[in-house]
């Protein structure tokens, strides 16, 4: 039996699947990750990306924060005539189909691009927030990604307040309601598929430890430190692997 046939058999025999994913799920849609050879952490900027995406940098260097945020986090999500908007790939679409069929109960993602919802997924726990949501720090009015992308300098609300992305920056804690929902889903799953993540970002990576079942599947392009604890490991691009499966 091939790896794909084995994975298909596992999915066919499961009715409470949870998917836990990271940046590798969206790279096939053209959204850059952080840690790979071509990722943001290996590019040269005036400040390290971790610094520019920190809460303290947002507070003290708002203009530079937004310059980086627009160019590196919003550009591919919003799109321009020169840079096409990122679209859901085979992985996003397959997971949405699995949910529609009643087999997948939740997607837990570290991504902030909203592509799972664009593909049709309904139950999505966004551990690190979403660039699609931005809110005024004064009156809490919501502002779209397009509005932020097309603004100049530091975007301001009509009330005069500063706008902040609904994204978990470095130095900020995760939303506890989102965390608890993700923990509950993973704890109850009969199959946990982890895909496109190196499992090095905590506390998100620690969620894996809440899974109690016997079908822990790890799909990633490169080996991870968790390969040894997974029941099944598949190395490859997740979109390419999922495109060979059916619901």
PyMOL commands that set and color helices and strands:
alter all, ss='L'
color gray80, all
select helices_A, chain A and resi 3-12+24-27+40-42+49-52+55-60+62-78+90-100+115-119+145-149+176-188+204-210+227-229+238-242
alter helices_A, ss='H'
color red, helices_A
select strands_A, chain A and resi 17-21+104-109+124-126+129-136+142-143+163-167+191-195+216-220+232-235
alter strands_A, ss='S'
color yellow, strands_A
deselect
rebuild
show_as cartoon
